């Protein structure tokens, strides 16, 4: 589908159809939760890649937050893409930066030996460096 350059709407329909098929084949509730979470992450990532307006991007973000933020890696992924997309909807800056700060705080709480700690802190640092919309000042 990526090579076919389909619209986001077609991509979303195909991914949700695939999710439905996988859910039918899942044996446990844990497997179903995992399938829903991975689907939500995929749709959110592609909403970012497609540069969707807030109506669609926000819907994908909320779904990902509801179904997919089960670990530090997902939190960092969501926060980094949200902050990097702020040039499309700068009025959301406070929420996005708060999410990034929370992800950073949680990542710093991981053991230093955890390989995700270093990787996620690097992703956060990169996001702060390339962000086009700066963090709003506290009131």
N, C-alpha and C positions, 0 to 999 in steps of 0.2 A: 504494500500500500504506500509505503514511503516513496518508492520510485515512481509510482503512478501519479503522485502529486494530487491526491484527492482533497476535497474540502474537509474542513474539520467536522462538519455535520456527518458526512459519509464515514469518515474515520471513526467518529464516536459511535455511530450505529453499528459498525463492524466490530468494534471492541466490545460493545455491550452485548452483541449477539454471541460473541465468543465467550464472554463472561457467563452468559446464560447456559451455554453448552457445558462449560466447566463446572458450574454450580450443580447441574443435573448429575454429573459424574462424581462429585465430591461425596465422600463417605461420612465425614464428620463435620460438626459445626465449626470446629477449628479450621478445617480446610476451606470451608465456605467463607469464613472471615478473612482468611489469607487471600483468597481469590478476589473478594470485593476490595480489599486494601490495595492489592497490586493493580487492579483495574483503575481504581481511583487515582493512584500515583501516575499511571500511564496517561490517563486523560488530563490530569493537571499539568504534567510535563508538556504534553502536546498543546494544551491551551496556551502555555507560555510560548512555545515554539511558533505557533501560528499568530501570535500577537493579538489575541482576541480582546474585544472590548470588555469592560468590567462585568457586564451582564453575564457573559459566558465564562470568563476567567474566574469571576467570583463564585459562580456556581460550581465550577470544577474544584476551586480551592476549598469551599465549604464541604464538598463531598469528601475530599481528601482528608480534611481535618476530622470529619465525623467518622470515617472508616479506616484511615490509613496511618495516622500518626502514632504508631505503636512503638516506635523506637527512636533513638537519637538521630539516626541517619535520615529517617523520614522527616523529622522536625526540621533538621538543617536544610534538607532539600526544599521543603515547602517555603521556609523563611527566605532562603537565598533567591529562589526564583521570584518570590513575591517582591522583594526589595529591588531586584533587577528589572522588574516590569513596571516600576513606578512612573517611568516617563509616560506611560499610557494613561495612568490614573493617579496623578500626584496627590489628590485629596485623601488617598488611602495611606499616605506616608507614615503617619503615627502608628497605625495598626501594624503595618508591615515591619517597621523598625522594632516595635515591641515584640513581635514574633521572633525576629532575628536575635534580639537581646535575650529572650527566654531560651532560645535554642543554644545560644552561646553559653549561658549560665548552666544549663543542663549538661552540655558537652564538657564543660570544665569540671563538672562533678564526677565525670567518669574517671576510673583509675588511669593513671598515667601510662600503664602498660597496655591499655586497650588500644589496638591499632586504629579504631574508628575515631578516637579522641583527636589524634594528630591530623588525620585526614579531614575531619569535619571542621576543626579550628582553621585549617588552611582554606577551606571552602568559604568559611565565614569571613576571613581576612580578605580573600579575593573579592567577595561580594561588596564589602565595605569600600574597597579600592575602586571598583568599577561602577558603583552606584551613581546614577545620573541625578537622582533626587536625594538630597541629603536628609539626615535625620532632623525632624523638627525640634526646636528648642522646647524644653519643658516649661509649662506655664506656672 
